Amino acid sequence: MTLLSEPEETTTTDRPAPGRLRVILMLEVYEGAQDRFLDAYELLRYQVSAVPGHVSDQLCQSIDDPSRWLITSEWESAEPFLAWVDSPAHREMVKPMHGCVRDNRSLRYTVLRETRGTTATDSPAPPLRPGEHHPGVAGTPRPGPDGVVRHALSFTVQPGAEARAAELLAGYRSPQARVDDTTRLLRTSLFMRGNRIVRCVEVAGDLVAALRHVARQPEVRAVEEAINPYLEEDRDLDDPLSARDFFQRAALPAVHHHAAPKAGPVQRHAYLYPVRPGAGAALAELLSEEDEHAAADPGGPLVRATVHRHDDLVVRLVDLLGDPADDPATALGLAGPRAAAVIGKLAEPAERTPDGLRRLLAECAMTPVTDRTSAED
């Protein structure tokens, strides 16, 4: 049977795009850093006001706790804000605030209804329904029918540092699995291809609580600090803004998962696809259809498959019976009726011959670094 036949991510591309966006950034400023924070904001406010789509912003201070601040901004729509907040320009703009802020939280809201005096203005778009989210915004990770939340992080190390990074990431002691009474780490699988690292996690319960729990573990913190000099992009895990920015860029959400109970020894593999520019979303959908087809085949080797995607970065995590080279089509997600369409979304289309599929398999296959399954307490 298929455990999850519907995508874990739903979008609203068939509905009117919402109008203005209200962004609320809640900040806690370090004691003694208020003047530096205000100087940083004074510089930032004019840079942000020049970003296309920006309407206005306000800086507010709590009347109950002077260390707590609020920055609200309004944008013509979500699209220009999302494009800016994910850009290198944004990362450079906010650097002056690094070291000033102890904690922060960003909230984003569509302006649906507004009243000014006797004048009311309503957005033409209806409110999002439960389970929906705005196009371009990843949905909150949700558990499948098996109760497992799946997520991944992806980042790159400097060329030439791959072996040292793999050594560090494979050698640390596993963190405590139990987070609280409702959340538990189940499995962490880490793969590399070239200088790209992908870390896939499976959690029972609250994913955010689990990630925070892992980040606080001394053994994990030590290896994260040790790998910092080898990363292509700088990060400071002691700075909440820098850490949040890094992990937002590294997020590789699970967008589809299919599974079926099958007997036999299972091996885990990961495949990184050479995606044609702009084809990432379509490729993920097609791979999902292929995996649903393959999982439903009782004699096939596919036991589980999860597609992770961020823009055109598409990684597929699969659990297979037997050697992938024995059935490269199923291993790659090319054994069903949409195989030709999948190949058409690749930057370098492969021949659907045994030799062609094996070459593509070798090109896409990621090298396993570590695969840790938590034991019961």
Residue frames relative to the residue before (quaternion, step in Angstrom):
aa qw qx qy qz dx dy dz
M 1.0000 0.0000 0.0000 0.0000 0.00 0.00 0.00
T 0.4397 -0.6658 0.5315 0.2845 3.55 -1.24 0.37
L 0.3748 -0.7534 0.4948 0.2168 3.55 -0.61 1.12
L 0.7963 0.0249 0.0177 0.6042 3.55 0.99 -0.79
S 0.0657 -0.8418 0.5357 0.0008 3.55 -0.16 1.26
E 0.6540 0.4596 -0.3198 0.5087 3.58 1.25 -0.23
P 0.5850 -0.5733 0.4167 0.3942 3.62 -1.05 0.59
E 0.4582 -0.6592 0.5191 0.2933 3.58 -1.12 0.67
E 0.7255 0.3364 -0.2187 0.5592 3.57 1.23 -0.28
T 0.0527 -0.7797 0.6229 0.0357 3.59 -0.87 0.92
T 0.1844 -0.7781 0.5908 0.1075 3.54 -1.11 0.65
T 0.4070 -0.7185 0.5188 0.2211 3.52 -1.31 0.15
T 0.2059 0.8334 -0.4963 0.1294 3.56 1.06 0.67
D 0.6579 0.5028 -0.3213 0.4595 3.60 1.21 -0.29
R 0.6604 0.4733 -0.3072 0.4955 3.59 1.26 0.11
P 0.6431 -0.5211 0.3634 0.4276 3.61 -1.16 0.40
A 0.4861 -0.6533 0.4895 0.3119 3.58 -0.99 0.79
P 0.4803 -0.6677 0.4737 0.3148 3.63 -0.85 0.89
G 0.5415 -0.6495 0.4399 0.3023 3.53 -1.26 0.44
R 0.8669 -0.0296 0.0167 0.4974 3.56 -0.91 -0.94
L 0.2847 -0.7497 0.5803 0.1423 3.53 -1.25 0.64
R 0.1706 -0.7534 0.6275 0.0979 3.54 -1.04 0.88
V 0.1048 -0.7937 0.5988 0.0220 3.58 -0.73 1.12
I 0.1010 -0.7897 0.6050 0.0129 3.55 -0.87 1.04
L 0.0681 -0.7913 0.6077 0.0034 3.58 -0.66 1.13
M 0.1545 -0.7937 0.5868 0.0439 3.56 -0.52 1.25
L 0.0523 -0.8289 0.5546 -0.0508 3.57 -0.71 1.16
E 0.1366 -0.7287 0.6594 0.1249 3.52 -1.27 0.55
V 0.2275 -0.8103 0.5336 0.0832 3.57 -0.51 1.25
Y 0.5373 -0.6320 0.4582 0.3194 3.55 -1.00 0.87
E 0.5499 -0.5847 0.4781 0.3566 3.55 -1.15 0.64
G 0.7946 0.2634 -0.2213 0.5003 3.57 -0.85 0.98
A 0.6753 0.4973 -0.2900 0.4610 3.59 1.25 -0.17
Q 0.3769 0.7690 -0.4656 0.2232 3.60 1.26 0.04
D 0.6646 0.4998 -0.3231 0.4518 3.61 0.86 -0.86
R 0.6493 0.4995 -0.3217 0.4749 3.62 0.96 -0.82
F 0.6290 0.5354 -0.3276 0.4587 3.57 1.04 -0.78
L 0.6781 0.4802 -0.2980 0.4699 3.60 0.89 -0.88
D 0.6247 0.5203 -0.3432 0.4703 3.60 1.03 -0.71
A 0.6510 0.5133 -0.3145 0.4624 3.59 0.99 -0.85
Y 0.6556 0.4998 -0.3172 0.4688 3.57 0.97 -0.82
E 0.6239 0.5550 -0.3467 0.4272 3.59 0.97 -0.81
L 0.6657 0.4689 -0.2946 0.5002 3.56 1.06 -0.73
L 0.6865 0.5190 -0.2833 0.4233 3.56 0.91 -0.96
R 0.6241 0.5963 -0.3569 0.3571 3.59 0.92 -0.88
Y 0.7056 0.4507 -0.2736 0.4734 3.59 0.95 -0.82
Q 0.6019 0.5379 -0.3556 0.4710 3.59 1.13 -0.57
V 0.6777 0.4857 -0.2939 0.4673 3.57 0.91 -0.90
S 0.6431 0.5453 -0.3386 0.4177 3.59 0.95 -0.80
A 0.6636 0.4990 -0.3019 0.4684 3.58 1.23 -0.42
V 0.5041 0.6434 -0.4305 0.3830 3.61 1.27 -0.09
P 0.5002 -0.6545 0.4644 0.3252 3.64 -0.79 0.89
G 0.7717 0.3313 -0.2617 0.4756 3.56 -0.93 0.93
H 0.5650 0.5913 -0.3888 0.4243 3.59 1.25 -0.28
V 0.2238 -0.7864 0.5651 0.1099 3.59 -0.93 0.93
S 0.7679 -0.2381 0.2063 0.5577 3.59 0.72 -1.04
D 0.0505 -0.7816 0.6144 0.0958 3.53 -1.32 0.11
Q 0.1863 -0.7631 0.6108 0.0991 3.54 -1.32 0.42
L 0.2132 -0.7304 0.6322 0.1460 3.55 -1.20 0.66
C 0.0279 -0.8156 0.5762 -0.0442 3.57 -0.68 1.11
Q 0.1969 -0.7641 0.6040 0.1123 3.56 -1.16 0.71
S 0.5280 -0.6455 0.4541 0.3135 3.56 -0.99 0.87
I 0.3610 -0.7182 0.5491 0.2288 3.59 -1.03 0.78
D 0.6516 0.5027 -0.3120 0.4747 3.58 1.29 -0.15
D 0.7935 0.0780 0.0048 0.6036 3.59 1.08 -0.80
P 0.3385 -0.7934 0.4671 0.1944 3.63 -0.23 1.22
S 0.6196 0.5514 -0.3614 0.4258 3.63 1.16 -0.30
R 0.6720 0.4862 -0.2899 0.4774 3.59 1.25 -0.31
W 0.0581 -0.8048 0.5889 -0.0457 3.51 -0.84 1.15
L 0.1902 -0.7615 0.6126 0.0938 3.51 -1.30 0.47
I 0.0693 -0.7554 0.6498 0.0481 3.57 -0.94 0.93
T 0.0510 -0.7859 0.6162 0.0101 3.57 -0.67 1.09
S 0.0097 -0.7880 0.6156 0.0037 3.56 -1.06 0.74
E 0.2345 -0.7506 0.6025 0.1365 3.51 -1.24 0.57
W 0.1212 -0.7908 0.5999 0.0104 3.54 -1.04 0.95
E 0.6284 -0.5624 0.3835 0.3764 3.55 -1.16 0.63
S 0.7603 -0.1300 0.0933 0.6295 3.57 1.16 -0.68
A 0.6805 -0.4903 0.3474 0.4194 3.57 -1.28 0.10
E 0.6049 0.6300 -0.3598 0.3283 3.57 1.00 -0.84
P 0.7079 0.4335 -0.3100 0.4634 3.67 0.69 -0.88
F 0.6267 0.5292 -0.3499 0.4525 3.59 1.04 -0.67
L 0.6776 0.4926 -0.3026 0.4546 3.60 0.85 -0.93
A 0.6334 0.5208 -0.3315 0.4665 3.58 1.03 -0.75
W 0.6874 0.4814 -0.2854 0.4628 3.58 0.97 -0.84
V 0.6967 0.4996 -0.2988 0.4192 3.59 0.79 -0.97
D 0.6947 0.4410 -0.2721 0.4988 3.62 1.22 -0.43
S 0.5759 0.6392 -0.3536 0.3671 3.58 1.27 -0.06
P 0.6109 -0.5326 0.4295 0.3983 3.60 -1.24 0.38
A 0.5888 0.5826 -0.3696 0.4210 3.60 1.10 -0.65
H 0.6414 0.5170 -0.3210 0.4671 3.58 1.01 -0.80
R 0.6517 0.5219 -0.3245 0.4445 3.58 0.91 -0.89
E 0.6577 0.4914 -0.3143 0.4767 3.59 1.02 -0.74
M 0.6384 0.5534 -0.3320 0.4195 3.59 0.96 -0.83
V 0.7597 0.4135 -0.2206 0.4508 3.60 0.84 -0.96
K 0.4202 0.7311 -0.4622 0.2745 3.63 1.20 -0.13
P 0.6341 0.5378 -0.3680 0.4162 3.66 0.90 -0.69
M 0.6536 0.5100 -0.3231 0.4565 3.61 1.17 -0.41
H 0.4874 0.6575 -0.4411 0.3683 3.58 1.24 -0.27
G 0.7751 0.3054 -0.2494 0.4937 3.56 -0.91 0.90
C 0.6493 0.5042 -0.3218 0.4697 3.60 1.25 -0.19
V 0.7699 0.3938 -0.1515 0.4788 3.54 1.09 -0.82
R 0.3433 -0.7449 0.5419 0.1831 3.57 -0.87 1.02
D 0.8020 -0.0275 0.0698 0.5926 3.57 0.91 -0.86
N 0.0111 0.7996 -0.6002 0.0146 3.56 -1.17 0.54
R 0.0490 -0.7759 0.6285 0.0259 3.53 -1.26 0.50
S 0.1888 -0.7938 0.5730 0.0770 3.55 -0.84 1.02
L 0.0631 -0.7831 0.6187 -0.0039 3.56 -0.89 1.04
R 0.1125 -0.8012 0.5870 0.0312 3.58 -0.96 0.90
Y 0.0157 -0.8153 0.5765 -0.0531 3.58 -0.79 1.07
T 0.3815 -0.6712 0.5834 0.2522 3.54 -1.14 0.71
V 0.3714 -0.6922 0.5704 0.2401 3.57 -1.01 0.83
L 0.1179 -0.8284 0.5469 0.0262 3.58 -0.35 1.25
R 0.8027 0.0115 0.0246 0.5957 3.59 0.94 -0.86
E 0.0214 -0.7992 0.5998 -0.0337 3.55 -0.99 0.88
T 0.0958 -0.7885 0.6067 0.0311 3.55 -1.03 0.87
R 0.0058 0.7688 -0.6386 0.0330 3.56 -0.86 1.03
G 0.8030 -0.0871 0.0107 0.5895 3.56 -0.24 1.27
T 0.7831 -0.2610 0.2195 0.5201 3.57 -0.63 -1.13
T 0.5951 0.5689 -0.3616 0.4376 3.59 1.30 0.11
A 0.0994 -0.7927 0.6009 0.0264 3.57 -0.78 1.06
T 0.0860 -0.7856 0.6124 0.0229 3.56 -0.99 0.90
D 0.0946 -0.8060 0.5840 0.0184 3.57 -0.75 1.08
S 0.4734 -0.6483 0.5170 0.2971 3.56 -1.10 0.74
P 0.4949 -0.6599 0.4659 0.3204 3.63 -1.02 0.67
A 0.6409 0.5282 -0.3323 0.4470 3.61 1.18 -0.38
P 0.4192 -0.6927 0.5183 0.2752 3.61 -0.93 0.81
P 0.6344 -0.5151 0.3897 0.4246 3.61 -1.19 0.32
L 0.5534 -0.5885 0.4682 0.3581 3.54 -1.18 0.56
R 0.3882 -0.7047 0.5451 0.2356 3.53 -1.09 0.74
P 0.6602 -0.4947 0.3608 0.4351 3.61 -1.18 0.40
G 0.7777 0.2997 -0.2510 0.4923 3.55 -0.90 0.99
E 0.6458 0.4891 -0.3241 0.4886 3.60 1.26 -0.23
H 0.0181 -0.7722 0.6329 0.0527 3.53 -1.31 0.28
H 0.6575 -0.5326 0.3662 0.3872 3.52 -1.26 0.46
P 0.5517 -0.5917 0.4554 0.3716 3.61 -1.02 0.68
G 0.7749 0.3110 -0.2517 0.4893 3.56 -0.94 0.91
V 0.6851 0.3988 -0.2759 0.5436 3.57 1.31 -0.10
A 0.4069 -0.7142 0.5105 0.2525 3.56 -0.71 1.04
G 0.4641 -0.6800 0.4950 0.2779 3.56 -0.95 0.85
T 0.6130 -0.5297 0.4258 0.4028 3.55 -1.24 0.41
P 0.4883 -0.6700 0.4553 0.3245 3.62 -0.73 0.95
R 0.0904 -0.8104 0.5788 0.0028 3.55 -0.78 1.05
P 0.5118 -0.6413 0.4619 0.3369 3.60 -1.06 0.63
G 0.4413 -0.6498 0.5451 0.2929 3.53 -1.20 0.56
P 0.7420 -0.3925 0.2828 0.4641 3.60 -1.25 -0.06
D 0.6430 0.5054 -0.3315 0.4703 3.60 1.21 -0.36
G 0.5482 -0.6565 0.3753 0.3572 3.59 1.29 0.10
V 0.5926 0.5879 -0.3511 0.4242 3.60 1.27 0.08
V 0.2315 -0.7318 0.6259 0.1385 3.56 -1.01 0.92
R 0.1364 -0.8026 0.5796 0.0368 3.58 -0.80 1.04
H 0.0961 0.7801 -0.6068 0.1181 3.55 -0.93 0.96
A 0.1091 -0.7892 0.5992 0.0786 3.60 -1.24 0.30
L 0.2104 -0.7257 0.6382 0.1476 3.50 -1.36 0.41
S 0.0533 -0.8008 0.5964 0.0155 3.58 -1.01 0.77
F 0.1283 0.7709 -0.6144 0.1089 3.55 -0.96 0.92
T 0.3798 -0.7293 0.5281 0.2119 3.56 -1.26 0.27
V 0.2728 -0.7234 0.6087 0.1780 3.54 -1.25 0.57
Q 0.6512 -0.5177 0.3773 0.4070 3.55 -1.23 0.36
P 0.5511 -0.6046 0.4491 0.3592 3.61 -0.96 0.78
G 0.7422 0.3413 -0.2884 0.4995 3.54 -0.85 1.00
A 0.6905 0.4590 -0.2746 0.4869 3.59 1.25 -0.35
E 0.3574 0.7801 -0.4681 0.2110 3.60 1.26 0.06
A 0.6839 0.4961 -0.3037 0.4404 3.60 0.81 -0.96
R 0.6640 0.4912 -0.3092 0.4713 3.59 0.94 -0.85
A 0.6367 0.5211 -0.3308 0.4622 3.60 0.98 -0.78
A 0.6518 0.5089 -0.3146 0.4661 3.59 0.92 -0.88
E 0.6347 0.5335 -0.3289 0.4519 3.59 0.99 -0.81
L 0.6734 0.4943 -0.2964 0.4630 3.58 0.90 -0.91
L 0.7203 0.4703 -0.2552 0.4416 3.56 0.87 -0.98
A 0.6810 0.4710 -0.2895 0.4802 3.59 1.19 -0.44
G 0.7260 0.5214 -0.2392 0.3794 3.56 1.13 -0.59
Y 0.5739 0.6259 -0.3964 0.3490 3.62 1.13 -0.19
R 0.5437 -0.6072 0.4712 0.3373 3.55 -1.27 0.48
S 0.5327 -0.6535 0.4340 0.3174 3.57 -0.93 0.90
P 0.4590 -0.6819 0.4879 0.2936 3.61 -0.98 0.79
Q 0.6616 -0.4721 0.3917 0.4313 3.53 -1.31 0.25
A 0.4292 -0.7489 0.4490 0.2311 3.57 -0.75 1.08
R 0.7184 0.4412 -0.2696 0.4653 3.59 0.89 -0.86
V 0.2685 -0.7712 0.5628 0.1285 3.55 -0.76 1.11
D 0.7377 -0.2097 0.1681 0.6193 3.56 0.91 -1.02
D 0.7775 -0.3590 0.2299 0.4623 3.56 -1.24 -0.26
T 0.7717 0.3483 -0.1818 0.5001 3.61 1.16 -0.46
T 0.7576 0.3523 -0.1804 0.5190 3.61 1.21 -0.28
R 0.0526 0.7963 -0.5962 0.0872 3.53 -0.97 0.96
L 0.4198 -0.6597 0.5626 0.2684 3.55 -1.11 0.76
L 0.2121 -0.8023 0.5489 0.1003 3.57 -0.85 0.98
R 0.8071 -0.1359 0.1542 0.5536 3.57 0.78 -0.99
T 0.0727 -0.7625 0.6411 0.0473 3.54 -1.16 0.70
S 0.0353 -0.7936 0.6070 -0.0243 3.58 -0.73 1.11
L 0.0657 -0.8195 0.5694 -0.0047 3.56 -0.73 1.07
F 0.0487 -0.8022 0.5935 -0.0420 3.55 -0.88 1.08
M 0.1537 -0.7649 0.6161 0.1083 3.55 -1.30 0.41
R 0.0486 0.7350 -0.6754 -0.0359 3.50 -1.33 0.46
G 0.7854 0.0100 -0.0668 0.6153 3.55 -0.49 1.18
N 0.7477 -0.3474 0.2614 0.5019 3.56 -0.77 -0.99
R 0.5317 0.6145 -0.4165 0.4077 3.60 1.25 0.31
I 0.1721 -0.7716 0.6097 0.0572 3.52 -0.98 1.00
V 0.0565 -0.7717 0.6331 0.0241 3.57 -1.04 0.84
R 0.0826 -0.7872 0.6110 0.0105 3.55 -0.77 1.11
C 0.1229 -0.8019 0.5841 0.0256 3.58 -0.53 1.21
V 0.0837 -0.8024 0.5906 0.0200 3.57 -0.89 0.95
E 0.1443 -0.7505 0.6393 0.0853 3.53 -1.23 0.66
V 0.0442 -0.8183 0.5692 -0.0657 3.53 -0.72 1.16
A 0.2322 -0.7021 0.6494 0.1774 3.53 -1.19 0.69
G 0.7507 0.3379 -0.2570 0.5062 3.59 -0.56 1.13
D 0.7970 -0.2934 0.2496 0.4652 3.55 -1.13 -0.81
L 0.3776 -0.7551 0.4918 0.2128 3.60 -0.44 1.23
V 0.6617 0.5093 -0.3217 0.4465 3.61 0.84 -0.92
A 0.6488 0.5047 -0.3207 0.4706 3.60 0.94 -0.84
A 0.6486 0.5201 -0.3199 0.4544 3.59 1.01 -0.79
L 0.6691 0.4953 -0.3087 0.4601 3.60 0.92 -0.86
R 0.6410 0.5043 -0.3265 0.4777 3.58 1.02 -0.75
H 0.6196 0.5459 -0.3286 0.4584 3.57 1.04 -0.82
V 0.6695 0.4928 -0.3027 0.4662 3.59 0.87 -0.93
A 0.6610 0.5306 -0.3148 0.4272 3.59 0.91 -0.91
R 0.6865 0.4830 -0.2854 0.4626 3.60 1.14 -0.58
Q 0.5375 0.6378 -0.4121 0.3667 3.60 1.20 -0.29
P 0.5242 -0.6770 0.4096 0.3146 3.62 -0.75 1.01
E 0.6729 0.5046 -0.3168 0.4385 3.60 0.92 -0.86
V 0.6513 0.4883 -0.3104 0.4910 3.59 1.09 -0.70
R 0.6420 0.5260 -0.3253 0.4532 3.59 0.92 -0.88
A 0.6422 0.5361 -0.3284 0.4386 3.59 0.99 -0.81
V 0.6993 0.4488 -0.2890 0.4754 3.60 0.87 -0.88
E 0.6096 0.5397 -0.3575 0.4574 3.61 1.08 -0.61
E 0.6552 0.4858 -0.3131 0.4865 3.59 0.98 -0.79
A 0.6544 0.5316 -0.3181 0.4336 3.60 1.00 -0.82
I 0.7087 0.4557 -0.2666 0.4680 3.58 1.05 -0.70
N 0.4480 0.7301 -0.4328 0.2809 3.60 1.21 -0.37
P 0.6891 0.4883 -0.3250 0.4255 3.68 0.77 -0.86
Y 0.6942 0.4882 -0.2711 0.4541 3.59 1.20 -0.45
L 0.5226 0.6503 -0.4121 0.3662 3.61 1.25 -0.16
E 0.5073 -0.6391 0.4825 0.3186 3.56 -1.16 0.63
E 0.7579 0.2665 -0.1623 0.5729 3.59 1.10 -0.67
D 0.4685 -0.6879 0.4816 0.2745 3.55 -0.90 0.97
R 0.0529 0.7655 -0.6412 0.0084 3.53 -1.24 0.55
D 0.1639 -0.7528 0.6288 0.1056 3.55 -1.22 0.54
L 0.2709 -0.8065 0.5061 0.1416 3.57 -0.23 1.27
D 0.6087 0.5366 -0.3635 0.4577 3.60 1.24 -0.20
D 0.6647 0.4469 -0.2825 0.5279 3.56 1.32 -0.24
P 0.4136 -0.7463 0.4544 0.2559 3.63 -0.40 1.16
L 0.6536 0.5103 -0.3312 0.4501 3.63 0.95 -0.77
S 0.6680 0.4943 -0.2994 0.4688 3.58 0.93 -0.91
A 0.6668 0.5015 -0.3066 0.4581 3.60 0.91 -0.90
R 0.6611 0.5026 -0.3152 0.4593 3.59 0.90 -0.89
D 0.6423 0.5296 -0.3224 0.4506 3.55 0.97 -0.87
F 0.6558 0.5139 -0.3146 0.4548 3.59 0.93 -0.89
F 0.7307 0.4429 -0.2626 0.4483 3.59 0.74 -1.00
Q 0.5837 0.5388 -0.3790 0.4748 3.59 1.18 -0.40
R 0.6706 0.4777 -0.3017 0.4807 3.60 0.95 -0.80
A 0.6963 0.4923 -0.2724 0.4457 3.58 1.05 -0.77
A 0.5033 0.6878 -0.4220 0.3092 3.61 1.18 -0.40
L 0.0291 -0.7695 0.6373 -0.0301 3.54 -0.94 1.00
P 0.1679 -0.8506 0.4874 0.1038 3.60 0.31 1.23
A 0.4548 -0.6209 0.5586 0.3092 3.52 -1.29 0.47
V 0.1384 -0.8255 0.5450 0.0488 3.59 -0.60 1.11
H 0.7941 0.0692 -0.0561 0.6013 3.61 1.20 -0.36
H 0.0384 0.7788 -0.6260 0.0129 3.56 -1.14 0.64
H 0.0091 0.7760 -0.6300 0.0304 3.55 -0.98 0.94
A 0.0547 0.8013 -0.5915 0.0703 3.57 -1.03 0.75
A 0.0251 -0.7681 0.6394 0.0221 3.52 -1.31 0.40
P 0.4755 -0.6717 0.4778 0.3072 3.61 -0.95 0.79
K 0.1199 0.7699 -0.6153 0.1191 3.55 -0.77 1.11
A 0.4273 -0.7264 0.4863 0.2310 3.56 -0.97 0.88
G 0.5982 0.5756 -0.4302 0.3547 3.55 -1.15 0.68
P 0.6232 -0.5403 0.4020 0.3974 3.59 -1.25 0.31
V 0.2072 -0.8014 0.5584 0.0554 3.54 -0.85 1.08
Q 0.1237 -0.7683 0.6236 0.0749 3.56 -1.06 0.80
R 0.3375 -0.7492 0.5423 0.1751 3.56 -1.07 0.84
H 0.0183 -0.7839 0.6195 -0.0366 3.55 -1.01 0.95
A 0.1601 -0.7648 0.6132 0.1162 3.56 -1.27 0.38
Y 0.1261 -0.7932 0.5949 0.0329 3.55 -1.08 0.86
L 0.1843 -0.7630 0.6155 0.0708 3.53 -0.93 1.05
Y 0.2525 -0.8315 0.4840 0.1024 3.57 -0.44 1.26
P 0.3934 -0.6877 0.5519 0.2603 3.61 -1.05 0.74
V 0.1133 -0.8640 0.4903 0.0187 3.55 0.15 1.33
R 0.4661 -0.6370 0.5371 0.2975 3.53 -1.08 0.80
P 0.5819 -0.6143 0.3817 0.3720 3.65 -0.83 0.89
G 0.8284 0.2017 -0.1864 0.4882 3.53 -0.89 1.04
A 0.6440 0.5596 -0.3094 0.4201 3.59 1.26 -0.09
G 0.3551 0.7832 -0.4654 0.2096 3.60 1.23 0.09
A 0.6828 0.4866 -0.2976 0.4565 3.60 0.82 -0.96
A 0.6661 0.4978 -0.3059 0.4636 3.58 0.91 -0.89
L 0.6409 0.5222 -0.3312 0.4548 3.59 0.97 -0.81
A 0.6406 0.5271 -0.3297 0.4506 3.60 0.94 -0.83
E 0.6537 0.5086 -0.3148 0.4636 3.60 0.95 -0.84
L 0.6701 0.4992 -0.2995 0.4605 3.57 0.93 -0.89
L 0.6429 0.5092 -0.3266 0.4699 3.59 0.97 -0.78
S 0.6127 0.5480 -0.3477 0.4510 3.58 1.06 -0.68
E 0.6537 0.5040 -0.3109 0.4712 3.57 0.96 -0.87
E 0.6445 0.5174 -0.3150 0.4666 3.56 1.01 -0.82
D 0.6838 0.4881 -0.2935 0.4562 3.59 0.93 -0.87
E 0.6060 0.5348 -0.3639 0.4629 3.58 1.05 -0.65
H 0.6430 0.5211 -0.3041 0.4718 3.56 1.02 -0.86
A 0.7085 0.4686 -0.2722 0.4521 3.59 0.84 -0.97
A 0.6469 0.5197 -0.3294 0.4504 3.60 0.99 -0.77
A 0.6615 0.5192 -0.3052 0.4468 3.58 1.09 -0.68
D 0.5812 0.5707 -0.3774 0.4407 3.60 1.25 -0.22
P 0.3351 -0.7854 0.4741 0.2147 3.65 -0.28 1.16
G 0.7143 0.4313 -0.2616 0.4851 3.59 1.15 -0.47
G 0.5449 0.6425 -0.3851 0.3769 3.58 1.28 -0.04
P 0.5614 -0.6532 0.4027 0.3099 3.59 -1.18 0.45
L 0.5751 0.6139 -0.3907 0.3738 3.62 1.19 -0.30
V 0.1616 -0.7875 0.5916 0.0616 3.57 -0.74 1.13
R 0.7904 -0.0723 0.0787 0.6032 3.58 0.91 -0.95
A 0.0258 0.7800 -0.6252 0.0087 3.56 -1.16 0.63
T 0.0536 -0.7794 0.6242 -0.0007 3.54 -0.96 0.97
V 0.2012 -0.7659 0.6016 0.1049 3.57 -0.85 1.00
H 0.1139 -0.7676 0.6299 0.0322 3.55 -0.85 1.10
R 0.0637 0.8185 -0.5673 0.0648 3.58 -0.92 0.85
H 0.0705 0.7168 -0.6937 0.0006 3.49 -1.30 0.66
D 0.8049 -0.1042 0.0017 0.5842 3.56 -0.42 1.26
D 0.7976 -0.2639 0.1923 0.5071 3.63 -0.66 -1.03
L 0.5055 0.5930 -0.4525 0.4337 3.57 1.21 0.37
V 0.0401 0.8110 -0.5751 0.0995 3.57 -0.38 1.29
V 0.0128 0.7814 -0.6208 0.0614 3.55 -0.73 1.16
R 0.1360 -0.7917 0.5936 0.0477 3.54 -0.91 0.95
L 0.1790 -0.7753 0.6026 0.0615 3.56 -0.76 1.16
V 0.0063 0.8299 -0.5552 0.0545 3.60 -0.64 1.09
D 0.2101 -0.7146 0.6518 0.1427 3.52 -1.25 0.64
L 0.0463 -0.8336 0.5476 -0.0557 3.54 -0.60 1.22
L 0.3731 -0.6425 0.6148 0.2647 3.48 -1.35 0.45
G 0.8224 0.2085 -0.1492 0.5079 3.59 -0.70 1.01
D 0.6914 -0.4783 0.3740 0.3915 3.51 -1.43 -0.04
P 0.4919 -0.6681 0.4603 0.3159 3.66 -0.78 0.92
A 0.6279 0.5599 -0.3435 0.4175 3.60 1.03 -0.71
D 0.5960 0.5660 -0.3673 0.4353 3.60 1.20 -0.39
D 0.7826 0.0711 -0.0363 0.6174 3.59 1.18 -0.52
P 0.0793 -0.8517 0.5163 0.0418 3.62 0.51 1.15
A 0.5878 0.5829 -0.3819 0.4110 3.60 1.08 -0.59
T 0.6901 0.4504 -0.2842 0.4901 3.60 0.86 -0.92
A 0.6242 0.5498 -0.3452 0.4346 3.58 0.96 -0.83
L 0.7376 0.4169 -0.2154 0.4855 3.59 1.01 -0.83
G 0.4778 -0.6480 0.4606 0.3736 3.59 1.21 -0.33
L 0.5582 0.6060 -0.3712 0.4284 3.56 1.09 0.77
A 0.4797 0.7004 -0.4171 0.3246 3.58 1.15 0.53
G 0.7035 0.4886 -0.2594 0.4461 3.59 1.23 -0.21
P 0.7882 -0.3785 0.2311 0.4267 3.57 -1.30 -0.19
R 0.7080 0.4393 -0.2780 0.4779 3.64 1.18 -0.35
A 0.2912 0.8005 -0.4884 0.1893 3.59 1.25 0.28
A 0.6599 0.5128 -0.3188 0.4471 3.60 0.90 -0.88
A 0.6479 0.5133 -0.3172 0.4650 3.57 1.04 -0.78
V 0.6113 0.5409 -0.3481 0.4611 3.59 1.05 -0.75
I 0.6695 0.5011 -0.3010 0.4583 3.58 0.83 -0.98
G 0.6448 0.5438 -0.3188 0.4323 3.57 1.05 -0.73
K 0.6669 0.4895 -0.3003 0.4748 3.61 1.21 -0.38
L 0.5673 0.6012 -0.3850 0.4105 3.57 1.26 -0.05
A 0.5720 -0.6109 0.4244 0.3457 3.55 -1.10 0.69
E 0.7733 0.1443 -0.0785 0.6124 3.56 1.11 -0.71
P 0.2526 -0.8071 0.5125 0.1486 3.63 0.13 1.25
A 0.3070 -0.7599 0.5523 0.1523 3.53 -1.04 0.88
E 0.5135 -0.5985 0.5103 0.3432 3.53 -1.29 0.35
R 0.3781 -0.7323 0.5204 0.2234 3.57 -0.96 0.87
T 0.3831 0.6557 -0.5355 0.3695 3.52 0.72 1.16
P 0.6668 -0.4957 0.3382 0.4420 3.63 -1.12 0.37
D 0.6803 0.4755 -0.3001 0.4702 3.59 0.90 -0.85
G 0.6489 0.5250 -0.3163 0.4508 3.58 1.00 -0.83
L 0.6703 0.4906 -0.2967 0.4711 3.57 0.99 -0.84
R 0.6436 0.5072 -0.3345 0.4656 3.58 1.01 -0.70
R 0.6194 0.5196 -0.3502 0.4730 3.61 1.06 -0.65
L 0.6571 0.4967 -0.3080 0.4761 3.58 0.96 -0.84
L 0.6106 0.5515 -0.3433 0.4529 3.58 1.03 -0.78
A 0.6750 0.4866 -0.2903 0.4726 3.57 0.92 -0.92
E 0.6503 0.5246 -0.3157 0.4498 3.58 1.05 -0.75
C 0.7437 0.4277 -0.2168 0.4658 3.58 1.00 -0.86
A 0.5766 0.6392 -0.3784 0.3403 3.58 1.09 -0.68
M 0.2566 -0.7453 0.6001 0.1358 3.54 -1.01 0.94
T 0.4721 -0.6767 0.4931 0.2757 3.56 -1.14 0.66
P 0.3915 -0.7189 0.5137 0.2569 3.63 -0.73 0.95
V 0.2187 -0.7737 0.5849 0.1067 3.57 -1.00 0.89
T 0.7639 -0.1941 0.1387 0.5996 3.56 0.93 -0.93
D 0.0614 -0.7662 0.6393 0.0203 3.56 -1.18 0.66
R 0.0055 0.8327 -0.5478 0.0808 3.53 -0.26 1.32
T 0.1094 -0.7757 0.6209 0.0292 3.53 -0.83 1.08
S 0.4139 -0.7366 0.4802 0.2356 3.57 -0.76 1.06
A 0.3583 -0.7048 0.5712 0.2203 3.53 -1.04 0.81
E 0.5755 -0.5770 0.4433 0.3734 3.56 -1.16 0.50
D 0.5104 -0.6413 0.4739 0.3220 3.60 -1.08 0.74
